[in-house]
Amino acid sequence: MNEFNVTFEPAKIEVLDREKFEKQINSIAQANSNRLVTVESMADDKKTRAELRKLSKSLNDEKIRIKKEYNQPLTEFEVWFKKAVAVLDQAISQIDSGIKDIEAEQKAERKKVVHELLIELTTDTEVDSRIFESFVDDWAKASNFNDIKPKKQLIDSITYVIDGETQKIAEYKANKDTISNFCFGNNVSDTPYIRMLDSGKSVSEVMSAISEDVLFEKQRKEAEEKRKEAEKQRQAELEKQQQEFETRKLEASFNSAASVSTEIIQSEPEKTESSPDEEIAEVSGTEIVQKYRAVIEICFSSLEEKNKWKQVMVDNGFEDFKAKEFEEI
């Protein structure tokens, strides 16, 4: 293509009576620059301000008109030029679109190679290759390939990142085992503390939390044991006091009943037939010991009260005490 040639003549702007114009403007400005505005002159001052604004606007409008006329040849040239080169821009756009399509296909091929490398290099590890997806676009740059063959620098970069992740997994497992063993030794569940590790807490922070929780639980159990022991002793004391009260109550009941309802019947020596109420003669050596049987009638309100009364008799030395069967009245 031949050289693009354009000729133009610089326009000349000449202000007629330049000095006269400047003198008039300076005169008007000077006449109003030291104007003192007062309440009395407010109306005239507003009128003067309006006239000065009108003058300033008319002068500025004239400047804009002159600039527009001055730029008219340039404006016409720019319109023509844009229309003339539009077909060239269209050709460039068409080629650019084709290049981008090819580049996109090539990059897709390179990304496929990167994914295959990730799967290959993580096969014998516990690393999930999908976690590196955010790096794939950068690794798939053309500068990392010879055509579609990955350069050594790319393989080394991917290997380095995978090794780092492998080390993280090993450290995590070791930290998890440490936490689990410590929890097992203290007879607590490791589940909440593994969650703390997963949330980003360091192993030292988690171990500190376990120690605090174990100490708190130990103190709580000790306090609970002390409370239960104190409650047990208090209950035993209450039961003892209740037993003593019941014993005294039965003794009082027995003494009262015995003093009112006891009748001692002595048997006659000449009687030949014996009965439950007769005397009993025992021979001890050459001496005849005369004993008498007493019949006591006591009324109880319940069988439980009767049994307690019998126990009181035994506890007070009446081992030979025998009671008839009691009938309900």
Summary of the structure (lengths in Angstrom):
residues: 329
radius of gyration: 60.3
end to end distance: 142.4
largest distance: 181.6
contacts: 656
relative contact order: 0.03
helix: 68%
strand: 6%
